[in-house]
Amino acid sequence: DLPIEKLIEHLHPDRHLSHQPIFQVNMALHNTQFEGLSLDGLLIETVNLSRQTSKFDLMFHVMPNEDTHRIWFEYAVDLFNSSTIARLGDHLEHLLEQIVANPAASL
C-alpha cells in the first residue's frame, strides 16, 4: 500500500528513459465487473478504447469468464515482435495446462 512515487523516491534507482525504474513487466487481474453507475441527469456507459502504447515493456491482462480466463498482452513493439508474444502466450498456456494437470508439482 505504498504509492510507486514514494518507493522510487526512497530507493533512488538509476533512471533511464528507455524503461521503467522498478519493474518492466506487469500483470493485471480484472476480476470485478462494472455494474453500472446511476447519477441523476447523466447517462454513463462503458467505452472500449484501443491503446496504441503500452505503459510497461510487457503487460498481460487476465479476465475470468464463467468457466475460463481471457488473457491478452500489451507490449513495447520496440522490444518485442508479434511472433515472440505469440510464443510467450503458447508457453504460458502450456504452463497453466501443466499446473491444472498436476497441481502438487513444483515449478
Biopython code that builds the backbone (N, CA, C, O; Angstrom):
import numpy as np
from Bio.PDB.StructureBuilder import StructureBuilder

atoms = [
    (1, "ASP", "N", (0.825, -1.197, 0.000)),
    (1, "ASP", "CA", (0.000, 0.000, 0.000)),
    (1, "ASP", "C", (0.865, 1.253, 0.000)),
    (1, "ASP", "O", (0.622, 2.193, 0.758)),
    (2, "LEU", "N", (1.863, 1.252, -0.851)),
    (2, "LEU", "CA", (2.777, 2.388, -0.946)),
    (2, "LEU", "C", (2.729, 2.931, -2.368)),
    (2, "LEU", "O", (2.899, 2.171, -3.321)),
    (3, "PRO", "N", (2.504, 4.218, -2.527)),
    (3, "PRO", "CA", (2.500, 4.779, -3.887)),
    (3, "PRO", "C", (3.863, 4.562, -4.553)),
    (3, "PRO", "O", (4.907, 4.697, -3.916)),
    (4, "ILE", "N", (3.832, 4.228, -5.831)),
    (4, "ILE", "CA", (5.068, 3.941, -6.558)),
    (4, "ILE", "C", (6.036, 5.116, -6.513)),
    (4, "ILE", "O", (7.251, 4.916, -6.499)),
    (5, "GLU", "N", (5.510, 6.337, -6.489)),
    (5, "GLU", "CA", (6.377, 7.510, -6.439)),
    (5, "GLU", "C", (7.203, 7.530, -5.151)),
    (5, "GLU", "O", (8.378, 7.897, -5.175)),
    (6, "LYS", "N", (6.595, 7.136, -4.030)),
    (6, "LYS", "CA", (7.312, 7.092, -2.749)),
    (6, "LYS", "C", (8.389, 6.011, -2.773)),
    (6, "LYS", "O", (9.491, 6.215, -2.264)),
    (7, "LEU", "N", (8.072, 4.877, -3.359)),
    (7, "LEU", "CA", (9.038, 3.791, -3.459)),
    (7, "LEU", "C", (10.246, 4.222, -4.290)),
    (7, "LEU", "O", (11.388, 3.973, -3.904)),
    (8, "ILE", "N", (10.000, 4.852, -5.403)),
    (8, "ILE", "CA", (11.087, 5.328, -6.260)),
    (8, "ILE", "C", (11.913, 6.381, -5.528)),
    (8, "ILE", "O", (13.142, 6.376, -5.599)),
    (9, "GLU", "N", (11.234, 7.277, -4.828)),
    (9, "GLU", "CA", (11.918, 8.319, -4.064)),
    (9, "GLU", "C", (12.836, 7.708, -3.004)),
    (9, "GLU", "O", (13.944, 8.199, -2.787)),
    (10, "HIS", "N", (12.384, 6.646, -2.347)),
    (10, "HIS", "CA", (13.167, 6.008, -1.289)),
    (10, "HIS", "C", (14.322, 5.172, -1.846)),
    (10, "HIS", "O", (15.420, 5.196, -1.290)),
    (11, "LEU", "N", (14.091, 4.438, -2.930)),
    (11, "LEU", "CA", (15.106, 3.538, -3.472)),
    (11, "LEU", "C", (16.160, 4.237, -4.330)),
    (11, "LEU", "O", (17.284, 3.749, -4.450)),
    (12, "HIS", "N", (15.810, 5.357, -4.915)),
    (12, "HIS", "CA", (16.706, 6.092, -5.818)),
    (12, "HIS", "C", (17.308, 5.192, -6.897)),
    (12, "HIS", "O", (18.530, 5.146, -7.036)),
    (13, "PRO", "N", (16.489, 4.482, -7.657)),
    (13, "PRO", "CA", (17.054, 3.610, -8.696)),
    (13, "PRO", "C", (17.669, 4.447, -9.811)),
    (13, "PRO", "O", (17.294, 5.602, -10.015)),
    (14, "ASP", "N", (18.615, 3.852, -10.530)),
    (14, "ASP", "CA", (19.148, 4.520, -11.711)),
    (14, "ASP", "C", (17.996, 4.759, -12.667)),
    (14, "ASP", "O", (17.236, 3.839, -12.969)),
    (15, "ARG", "N", (17.860, 5.976, -13.141)),
    (15, "ARG", "CA", (16.755, 6.306, -14.034)),
    (15, "ARG", "C", (17.238, 6.337, -15.475)),
    (15, "ARG", "O", (18.242, 6.970, -15.801)),
    (16, "HIS", "N", (16.505, 5.643, -16.322)),
    (16, "HIS", "CA", (16.761, 5.635, -17.751)),
    (16, "HIS", "C", (15.429, 5.851, -18.441)),
    (16, "HIS", "O", (14.417, 5.262, -18.062)),
    (17, "LEU", "N", (15.436, 6.685, -19.437)),
    (17, "LEU", "CA", (14.193, 6.952, -20.154)),
    (17, "LEU", "C", (13.746, 5.753, -20.984)),
    (17, "LEU", "O", (12.614, 5.722, -21.466)),
    (18, "SER", "N", (14.623, 4.769, -21.155)),
    (18, "SER", "CA", (14.294, 3.624, -22.003)),
    (18, "SER", "C", (13.443, 2.572, -21.307)),
    (18, "SER", "O", (12.899, 1.696, -21.978)),
    (19, "HIS", "N", (13.307, 2.629, -19.966)),
    (19, "HIS", "CA", (12.493, 1.640, -19.280)),
    (19, "HIS", "C", (12.015, 2.166, -17.930)),
    (19, "HIS", "O", (12.510, 3.173, -17.423)),
    (20, "GLN", "N", (11.051, 1.465, -17.372)),
    (20, "GLN", "CA", (10.503, 1.827, -16.070)),
    (20, "GLN", "C", (11.578, 1.626, -14.991)),
    (20, "GLN", "O", (12.419, 0.739, -15.135)),
    (21, "PRO", "N", (11.572, 2.422, -13.923)),
    (21, "PRO", "CA", (12.659, 2.349, -12.934)),
    (21, "PRO", "C", (12.620, 1.133, -12.010)),
    (21, "PRO", "O", (13.679, 0.718, -11.540)),
    (22, "ILE", "N", (11.475, 0.545, -11.725)),
    (22, "ILE", "CA", (11.392, -0.530, -10.748)),
    (22, "ILE", "C", (11.144, -1.887, -11.407)),
    (22, "ILE", "O", (11.814, -2.864, -11.072)),
    (23, "PHE", "N", (10.210, -1.958, -12.319)),
    (23, "PHE", "CA", (9.890, -3.226, -12.983)),
    (23, "PHE", "C", (9.446, -2.937, -14.398)),
    (23, "PHE", "O", (8.981, -1.841, -14.713)),
    (24, "GLN", "N", (9.599, -3.946, -15.253)),
    (24, "GLN", "CA", (9.244, -3.769, -16.658)),
    (24, "GLN", "C", (8.052, -4.627, -17.081)),
    (24, "GLN", "O", (7.510, -4.442, -18.171)),
    (25, "VAL", "N", (7.647, -5.557, -16.230)),
    (25, "VAL", "CA", (6.544, -6.455, -16.563)),
    (25, "VAL", "C", (5.447, -6.288, -15.524)),
    (25, "VAL", "O", (5.725, -6.219, -14.327)),
    (26, "ASN", "N", (4.214, -6.223, -15.975)),
    (26, "ASN", "CA", (3.081, -6.034, -15.080)),
    (26, "ASN", "C", (1.976, -7.016, -15.455)),
    (26, "ASN", "O", (1.776, -7.324, -16.630)),
    (27, "MET", "N", (1.273, -7.493, -14.458)),
    (27, "MET", "CA", (0.107, -8.348, -14.673)),
    (27, "MET", "C", (-1.091, -7.691, -14.011)),
    (27, "MET", "O", (-1.002, -7.228, -12.874)),
    (28, "ALA", "N", (-2.201, -7.651, -14.713)),
    (28, "ALA", "CA", (-3.427, -7.073, -14.174)),
    (28, "ALA", "C", (-4.525, -8.128, -14.181)),
    (28, "ALA", "O", (-4.849, -8.697, -15.223)),
    (29, "LEU", "N", (-5.091, -8.380, -13.006)),
    (29, "LEU", "CA", (-6.210, -9.306, -12.883)),
    (29, "LEU", "C", (-7.489, -8.485, -12.838)),
    (29, "LEU", "O", (-7.710, -7.715, -11.903)),
    (30, "HIS", "N", (-8.320, -8.650, -13.843)),
    (30, "HIS", "CA", (-9.587, -7.926, -13.941)),
    (30, "HIS", "C", (-10.692, -8.839, -13.418)),
    (30, "HIS", "O", (-11.399, -9.482, -14.195)),
    (31, "ASN", "N", (-10.835, -8.888, -12.096)),
    (31, "ASN", "CA", (-11.786, -9.843, -11.519)),
    (31, "ASN", "C", (-13.031, -9.174, -10.956)),
    (31, "ASN", "O", (-13.745, -9.769, -10.148)),
    (32, "THR", "N", (-13.291, -7.971, -11.366)),
    (32, "THR", "CA", (-14.531, -7.305, -10.966)),
    (32, "THR", "C", (-15.265, -6.844, -12.219)),
    (32, "THR", "O", (-14.645, -6.463, -13.212)),
    (33, "GLN", "N", (-16.549, -6.881, -12.161)),
    (33, "GLN", "CA", (-17.379, -6.438, -13.274)),
    (33, "GLN", "C", (-17.946, -5.060, -12.970)),
    (33, "GLN", "O", (-18.309, -4.768, -11.831)),
    (34, "PHE", "N", (-18.018, -4.225, -13.980)),
    (34, "PHE", "CA", (-18.645, -2.916, -13.838)),
    (34, "PHE", "C", (-20.152, -3.118, -13.801)),
    (34, "PHE", "O", (-20.750, -3.572, -14.777)),
    (35, "GLU", "N", (-20.752, -2.783, -12.690)),
    (35, "GLU", "CA", (-22.187, -2.996, -12.505)),
    (35, "GLU", "C", (-23.018, -1.803, -12.965)),
    (35, "GLU", "O", (-24.246, -1.826, -12.879)),
    (36, "GLY", "N", (-22.368, -0.795, -13.439)),
    (36, "GLY", "CA", (-23.083, 0.396, -13.881)),
    (36, "GLY", "C", (-23.125, 1.435, -12.788)),
    (36, "GLY", "O", (-22.870, 1.139, -11.621)),
    (37, "LEU", "N", (-23.439, 2.611, -13.161)),
    (37, "LEU", "CA", (-23.478, 3.732, -12.236)),
    (37, "LEU", "C", (-24.662, 4.593, -12.633)),
    (37, "LEU", "O", (-24.873, 4.869, -13.813)),
    (38, "SER", "N", (-25.419, 5.006, -11.659)),
    (38, "SER", "CA", (-26.591, 5.820, -11.928)),
    (38, "SER", "C", (-26.448, 7.163, -11.214)),
    (38, "SER", "O", (-26.385, 7.226, -9.986)),
    (39, "LEU", "N", (-26.399, 8.217, -11.993)),
    (39, "LEU", "CA", (-26.359, 9.571, -11.450)),
    (39, "LEU", "C", (-27.468, 10.376, -12.109)),
    (39, "LEU", "O", (-27.635, 10.331, -13.328)),
    (40, "ASP", "N", (-28.213, 11.099, -11.315)),
    (40, "ASP", "CA", (-29.328, 11.874, -11.853)),
    (40, "ASP", "C", (-28.868, 12.800, -12.978)),
    (40, "ASP", "O", (-27.934, 13.586, -12.821)),
    (41, "GLY", "N", (-29.544, 12.684, -14.101)),
    (41, "GLY", "CA", (-29.282, 13.573, -15.220)),
    (41, "GLY", "C", (-28.100, 13.169, -16.083)),
    (41, "GLY", "O", (-27.801, 13.855, -17.060)),
    (42, "LEU", "N", (-27.415, 12.072, -15.756)),
    (42, "LEU", "CA", (-26.258, 11.648, -16.547)),
    (42, "LEU", "C", (-26.468, 10.250, -17.099)),
    (42, "LEU", "O", (-26.996, 9.369, -16.420)),
    (43, "LEU", "N", (-26.052, 10.064, -18.327)),
    (43, "LEU", "CA", (-26.037, 8.746, -18.931)),
    (43, "LEU", "C", (-24.594, 8.265, -18.907)),
    (43, "LEU", "O", (-23.711, 8.914, -19.467)),
    (44, "ILE", "N", (-24.353, 7.134, -18.262)),
    (44, "ILE", "CA", (-22.997, 6.608, -18.129)),
    (44, "ILE", "C", (-22.945, 5.241, -18.787)),
    (44, "ILE", "O", (-23.781, 4.380, -18.515)),
    (45, "GLU", "N", (-21.968, 5.047, -19.646)),
    (45, "GLU", "CA", (-21.800, 3.764, -20.314)),
    (45, "GLU", "C", (-20.317, 3.475, -20.464)),
    (45, "GLU", "O", (-19.488, 4.385, -20.441)),
    (46, "THR", "N", (-19.989, 2.188, -20.619)),
    (46, "THR", "CA", (-18.593, 1.818, -20.811)),
    (46, "THR", "C", (-18.214, 1.987, -22.275)),
    (46, "THR", "O", (-19.036, 1.787, -23.169)),
    (47, "VAL", "N", (-16.988, 2.349, -22.502)),
    (47, "VAL", "CA", (-16.464, 2.526, -23.842)),
    (47, "VAL", "C", (-15.152, 1.762, -23.924)),
    (47, "VAL", "O", (-14.261, 1.964, -23.098)),
    (48, "ASN", "N", (-15.030, 0.898, -24.901)),
    (48, "ASN", "CA", (-13.777, 0.187, -25.105)),
    (48, "ASN", "C", (-12.839, 1.063, -25.919)),
    (48, "ASN", "O", (-13.165, 1.493, -27.026)),
    (49, "LEU", "N", (-11.666, 1.319, -25.347)),
    (49, "LEU", "CA", (-10.681, 2.137, -26.031)),
    (49, "LEU", "C", (-9.526, 1.267, -26.497)),
    (49, "LEU", "O", (-9.099, 0.353, -25.792)),
    (50, "SER", "N", (-9.041, 1.550, -27.657)),
    (50, "SER", "CA", (-7.884, 0.829, -28.183)),
    (50, "SER", "C", (-6.645, 1.670, -27.935)),
    (50, "SER", "O", (-6.515, 2.775, -28.462)),
    (51, "ARG", "N", (-5.733, 1.135, -27.126)),
    (51, "ARG", "CA", (-4.495, 1.859, -26.844)),
    (51, "ARG", "C", (-3.456, 1.536, -27.897)),
    (51, "ARG", "O", (-3.387, 0.410, -28.390)),
    (52, "GLN", "N", (-2.663, 2.510, -28.233)),
    (52, "GLN", "CA", (-1.593, 2.301, -29.202)),
    (52, "GLN", "C", (-0.227, 2.250, -28.526)),
    (52, "GLN", "O", (0.788, 2.076, -29.202)),
    (53, "THR", "N", (-0.187, 2.398, -27.207)),
    (53, "THR", "CA", (1.070, 2.341, -26.478)),
    (53, "THR", "C", (0.896, 1.469, -25.245)),
    (53, "THR", "O", (-0.219, 1.258, -24.767)),
    (54, "SER", "N", (2.007, 0.969, -24.743)),
    (54, "SER", "CA", (1.996, 0.169, -23.530)),
    (54, "SER", "C", (2.712, 0.945, -22.434)),
    (54, "SER", "O", (3.733, 1.586, -22.685)),
    (55, "LYS", "N", (2.176, 0.888, -21.221)),
    (55, "LYS", "CA", (2.804, 1.580, -20.096)),
    (55, "LYS", "C", (4.063, 0.867, -19.628)),
    (55, "LYS", "O", (4.916, 1.477, -18.982)),
    (56, "PHE", "N", (4.190, -0.414, -19.945)),
    (56, "PHE", "CA", (5.308, -1.226, -19.492)),
    (56, "PHE", "C", (5.914, -1.952, -20.686)),
    (56, "PHE", "O", (5.309, -2.014, -21.757)),
    (57, "ASP", "N", (7.109, -2.498, -20.498)),
    (57, "ASP", "CA", (7.716, -3.278, -21.571)),
    (57, "ASP", "C", (6.808, -4.439, -21.955)),
    (57, "ASP", "O", (6.626, -4.744, -23.134)),
    (58, "LEU", "N", (6.243, -5.079, -20.933)),
    (58, "LEU", "CA", (5.332, -6.191, -21.173)),
    (58, "LEU", "C", (4.260, -6.179, -20.096)),
    (58, "LEU", "O", (4.564, -6.079, -18.907)),
    (59, "MET", "N", (3.023, -6.281, -20.509)),
    (59, "MET", "CA", (1.912, -6.316, -19.566)),
    (59, "MET", "C", (0.939, -7.380, -20.040)),
    (59, "MET", "O", (0.606, -7.455, -21.223)),
    (60, "PHE", "N", (0.488, -8.202, -19.101)),
    (60, "PHE", "CA", (-0.574, -9.108, -19.504)),
    (60, "PHE", "C", (-1.748, -8.989, -18.565)),
    (60, "PHE", "O", (-1.610, -8.812, -17.354)),
    (61, "HIS", "N", (-2.914, -9.097, -19.182)),
    (61, "HIS", "CA", (-4.190, -8.928, -18.500)),
    (61, "HIS", "C", (-4.867, -10.284, -18.417)),
    (61, "HIS", "O", (-4.823, -11.070, -19.364)),
    (62, "VAL", "N", (-5.491, -10.551, -17.282)),
    (62, "VAL", "CA", (-6.248, -11.783, -17.091)),
    (62, "VAL", "C", (-7.655, -11.393, -16.671)),
    (62, "VAL", "O", (-7.847, -10.666, -15.696)),
    (63, "MET", "N", (-8.638, -11.884, -17.418)),
    (63, "MET", "CA", (-10.036, -11.603, -17.098)),
    (63, "MET", "C", (-10.796, -12.922, -16.994)),
    (63, "MET", "O", (-10.987, -13.612, -17.995)),
    (64, "PRO", "N", (-11.231, -13.274, -15.773)),
    (64, "PRO", "CA", (-12.012, -14.504, -15.619)),
    (64, "PRO", "C", (-13.366, -14.375, -16.310)),
    (64, "PRO", "O", (-14.021, -13.336, -16.241)),
    (65, "ASN", "N", (-13.765, -15.443, -16.969)),
    (65, "ASN", "CA", (-15.108, -15.567, -17.511)),
    (65, "ASN", "C", (-15.817, -16.639, -16.701)),
    (65, "ASN", "O", (-15.305, -17.063, -15.665)),
    (66, "GLU", "N", (-16.966, -17.081, -17.141)),
    (66, "GLU", "CA", (-17.728, -18.061, -16.375)),
    (66, "GLU", "C", (-16.933, -19.330, -16.093)),
    (66, "GLU", "O", (-16.848, -19.755, -14.940)),
    (67, "ASP", "N", (-16.354, -19.939, -17.111)),
    (67, "ASP", "CA", (-15.618, -21.181, -16.905)),
    (67, "ASP", "C", (-14.229, -21.160, -17.543)),
    (67, "ASP", "O", (-13.616, -22.210, -17.734)),
    (68, "THR", "N", (-13.742, -19.985, -17.867)),
    (68, "THR", "CA", (-12.436, -19.858, -18.498)),
    (68, "THR", "C", (-11.812, -18.514, -18.115)),
    (68, "THR", "O", (-12.411, -17.739, -17.370)),
    (69, "HIS", "N", (-10.649, -18.251, -18.608)),
    (69, "HIS", "CA", (-9.990, -16.960, -18.404)),
    (69, "HIS", "C", (-9.538, -16.425, -19.760)),
    (69, "HIS", "O", (-9.060, -17.181, -20.607)),
    (70, "ARG", "N", (-9.690, -15.149, -19.953)),
    (70, "ARG", "CA", (-9.216, -14.498, -21.167)),
    (70, "ARG", "C", (-7.920, -13.797, -20.806)),
    (70, "ARG", "O", (-7.872, -13.064, -19.817)),
    (71, "ILE", "N", (-6.878, -14.006, -21.581)),
    (71, "ILE", "CA", (-5.583, -13.385, -21.327)),
    (71, "ILE", "C", (-5.160, -12.650, -22.587)),
    (71, "ILE", "O", (-5.245, -13.201, -23.684)),
    (72, "TRP", "N", (-4.705, -11.409, -22.438)),
    (72, "TRP", "CA", (-4.172, -10.665, -23.577)),
    (72, "TRP", "C", (-2.954, -9.868, -23.141)),
    (72, "TRP", "O", (-2.794, -9.537, -21.966)),
    (73, "PHE", "N", (-2.109, -9.572, -24.099)),
    (73, "PHE", "CA", (-0.831, -8.934, -23.847)),
    (73, "PHE", "C", (-0.779, -7.535, -24.434)),
    (73, "PHE", "O", (-1.348, -7.270, -25.493)),
    (74, "GLU", "N", (-0.094, -6.648, -23.736)),
    (74, "GLU", "CA", (0.338, -5.358, -24.269)),
    (74, "GLU", "C", (1.854, -5.390, -24.205)),
    (74, "GLU", "O", (2.422, -5.908, -23.244)),
    (75, "TYR", "N", (2.509, -4.850, -25.203)),
    (75, "TYR", "CA", (3.963, -4.909, -25.203)),
    (75, "TYR", "C", (4.558, -3.762, -26.014)),
    (75, "TYR", "O", (3.915, -3.181, -26.889)),
    (76, "ALA", "N", (5.807, -3.466, -25.686)),
    (76, "ALA", "CA", (6.540, -2.431, -26.409)),
    (76, "ALA", "C", (7.036, -3.030, -27.723)),
    (76, "ALA", "O", (7.820, -3.980, -27.723)),
    (77, "VAL", "N", (6.584, -2.480, -28.823)),
    (77, "VAL", "CA", (6.954, -3.029, -30.129)),
    (77, "VAL", "C", (8.421, -2.775, -30.451)),
    (77, "VAL", "O", (8.973, -3.409, -31.350)),
    (78, "ASP", "N", (9.059, -1.859, -29.731)),
    (78, "ASP", "CA", (10.495, -1.654, -29.911)),
    (78, "ASP", "C", (11.295, -2.815, -29.331)),
    (78, "ASP", "O", (12.452, -3.016, -29.702)),
    (79, "LEU", "N", (10.690, -3.583, -28.423)),
    (79, "LEU", "CA", (11.388, -4.672, -27.744)),
    (79, "LEU", "C", (10.932, -6.056, -28.192)),
    (79, "LEU", "O", (11.724, -6.998, -28.186)),
    (80, "PHE", "N", (9.667, -6.189, -28.580)),
    (80, "PHE", "CA", (9.098, -7.491, -28.924)),
    (80, "PHE", "C", (8.400, -7.407, -30.265)),
    (80, "PHE", "O", (7.915, -6.349, -30.664)),
    (81, "ASN", "N", (8.354, -8.546, -30.961)),
    (81, "ASN", "CA", (7.516, -8.600, -32.155)),
    (81, "ASN", "C", (6.355, -9.550, -31.887)),
    (81, "ASN", "O", (6.351, -10.258, -30.879)),
    (82, "SER", "N", (5.398, -9.569, -32.756)),
    (82, "SER", "CA", (4.171, -10.335, -32.508)),
    (82, "SER", "C", (4.437, -11.836, -32.392)),
    (82, "SER", "O", (3.744, -12.522, -31.641)),
    (83, "SER", "N", (5.424, -12.357, -33.121)),
    (83, "SER", "CA", (5.698, -13.792, -33.029)),
    (83, "SER", "C", (6.297, -14.154, -31.668)),
    (83, "SER", "O", (6.030, -15.237, -31.149)),
    (84, "THR", "N", (7.093, -13.274, -31.092)),
    (84, "THR", "CA", (7.645, -13.512, -29.757)),
    (84, "THR", "C", (6.529, -13.533, -28.726)),
    (84, "THR", "O", (6.524, -14.387, -27.839)),
    (85, "ILE", "N", (5.591, -12.613, -28.830)),
    (85, "ILE", "CA", (4.475, -12.556, -27.885)),
    (85, "ILE", "C", (3.567, -13.770, -28.068)),
    (85, "ILE", "O", (3.064, -14.314, -27.085)),
    (86, "ALA", "N", (3.352, -14.199, -29.301)),
    (86, "ALA", "CA", (2.548, -15.404, -29.540)),
    (86, "ALA", "C", (3.224, -16.618, -28.910)),
    (86, "ALA", "O", (2.553, -17.461, -28.314)),
    (87, "ARG", "N", (4.536, -16.712, -29.035)),
    (87, "ARG", "CA", (5.281, -17.815, -28.429)),
    (87, "ARG", "C", (5.182, -17.751, -26.904)),
    (87, "ARG", "O", (5.021, -18.779, -26.247)),
    (88, "LEU", "N", (5.280, -16.547, -26.346)),
    (88, "LEU", "CA", (5.115, -16.368, -24.905)),
    (88, "LEU", "C", (3.735, -16.852, -24.466)),
    (88, "LEU", "O", (3.606, -17.529, -23.446)),
    (89, "GLY", "N", (2.712, -16.508, -25.231)),
    (89, "GLY", "CA", (1.358, -16.970, -24.929)),
    (89, "GLY", "C", (1.253, -18.485, -24.972)),
    (89, "GLY", "O", (0.582, -19.087, -24.134)),
    (90, "ASP", "N", (1.918, -19.108, -25.952)),
    (90, "ASP", "CA", (1.914, -20.576, -26.035)),
    (90, "ASP", "C", (2.585, -21.190, -24.809)),
    (90, "ASP", "O", (2.092, -22.173, -24.255)),
    (91, "HIS", "N", (3.714, -20.609, -24.385)),
    (91, "HIS", "CA", (4.410, -21.114, -23.201)),
    (91, "HIS", "C", (3.554, -20.954, -21.947)),
    (91, "HIS", "O", (3.502, -21.852, -21.106)),
    (92, "LEU", "N", (2.886, -19.809, -21.825)),
    (92, "LEU", "CA", (2.012, -19.582, -20.677)),
    (92, "LEU", "C", (0.859, -20.584, -20.671)),
    (92, "LEU", "O", (0.518, -21.138, -19.626)),
    (93, "GLU", "N", (0.269, -20.813, -21.824)),
    (93, "GLU", "CA", (-0.817, -21.787, -21.925)),
    (93, "GLU", "C", (-0.333, -23.179, -21.515)),
    (93, "GLU", "O", (-1.022, -23.880, -20.774)),
    (94, "HIS", "N", (0.842, -23.582, -21.991)),
    (94, "HIS", "CA", (1.395, -24.885, -21.635)),
    (94, "HIS", "C", (1.636, -24.976, -20.127)),
    (94, "HIS", "O", (1.294, -25.982, -19.504)),
    (95, "LEU", "N", (2.220, -23.936, -19.541)),
    (95, "LEU", "CA", (2.468, -23.913, -18.099)),
    (95, "LEU", "C", (1.169, -24.069, -17.319)),
    (95, "LEU", "O", (1.102, -24.861, -16.379)),
    (96, "LEU", "N", (0.147, -23.329, -17.697)),
    (96, "LEU", "CA", (-1.136, -23.404, -16.999)),
    (96, "LEU", "C", (-1.777, -24.782, -17.154)),
    (96, "LEU", "O", (-2.372, -25.295, -16.205)),
    (97, "GLU", "N", (-1.666, -25.382, -18.327)),
    (97, "GLU", "CA", (-2.192, -26.738, -18.531)),
    (97, "GLU", "C", (-1.490, -27.730, -17.609)),
    (97, "GLU", "O", (-2.132, -28.610, -17.037)),
    (98, "GLN", "N", (-0.161, -27.587, -17.465)),
    (98, "GLN", "CA", (0.601, -28.482, -16.591)),
    (98, "GLN", "C", (0.238, -28.287, -15.134)),
    (98, "GLN", "O", (0.193, -29.254, -14.373)),
    (99, "ILE", "N", (-0.020, -27.059, -14.733)),
    (99, "ILE", "CA", (-0.425, -26.780, -13.351)),
    (99, "ILE", "C", (-1.770, -27.428, -13.055)),
    (99, "ILE", "O", (-1.955, -28.026, -11.995)),
    (100, "VAL", "N", (-2.709, -27.310, -13.988)),
    (100, "VAL", "CA", (-4.029, -27.909, -13.788)),
    (100, "VAL", "C", (-3.919, -29.444, -13.768)),
    (100, "VAL", "O", (-4.594, -30.109, -12.982)),
    (101, "ALA", "N", (-3.076, -29.988, -14.627)),
    (101, "ALA", "CA", (-2.934, -31.444, -14.698)),
    (101, "ALA", "C", (-2.254, -32.031, -13.470)),
    (101, "ALA", "O", (-2.524, -33.172, -13.095)),
    (102, "ASN", "N", (-1.366, -31.248, -12.838)),
    (102, "ASN", "CA", (-0.634, -31.758, -11.680)),
    (102, "ASN", "C", (-0.395, -30.618, -10.687)),
    (102, "ASN", "O", (0.711, -30.083, -10.608)),
    (103, "PRO", "N", (-1.431, -30.248, -9.929)),
    (103, "PRO", "CA", (-1.325, -29.087, -9.037)),
    (103, "PRO", "C", (-0.319, -29.262, -7.897)),
    (103, "PRO", "O", (0.080, -28.266, -7.292)),
    (104, "ALA", "N", (0.101, -30.475, -7.585)),
    (104, "ALA", "CA", (1.060, -30.699, -6.496)),
    (104, "ALA", "C", (2.506, -30.578, -6.958)),
    (104, "ALA", "O", (3.418, -30.581, -6.132)),
    (105, "ALA", "N", (2.728, -30.471, -8.261)),
    (105, "ALA", "CA", (4.089, -30.398, -8.779)),
    (105, "ALA", "C", (4.735, -29.058, -8.430)),
    (105, "ALA", "O", (4.056, -28.037, -8.318)),
    (106, "SER", "N", (6.047, -29.079, -8.260)),
    (106, "SER", "CA", (6.812, -27.849, -8.009)),
    (106, "SER", "C", (7.091, -27.158, -9.335)),
    (106, "SER", "O", (7.235, -27.808, -10.370)),
    (107, "LEU", "N", (7.164, -25.869, -9.293)),
    (107, "LEU", "CA", (7.526, -25.121, -10.510)),
    (107, "LEU", "C", (9.029, -25.013, -10.609)),
    (107, "LEU", "O", (9.544, -24.423, -11.558)),
]
sb = StructureBuilder()
sb.init_structure("model")
sb.init_model(0)
sb.init_chain("A")
sb.init_seg("    ")
for serial, (resi, resn, name, xyz) in enumerate(atoms, 1):
    if name == "N":
        sb.init_residue(resn, " ", resi, " ")
    sb.init_atom(name, np.array(xyz, "f"), 0.0, 1.0, " ", f" {name:<3s}", serial, name[0])
structure = sb.get_structure()
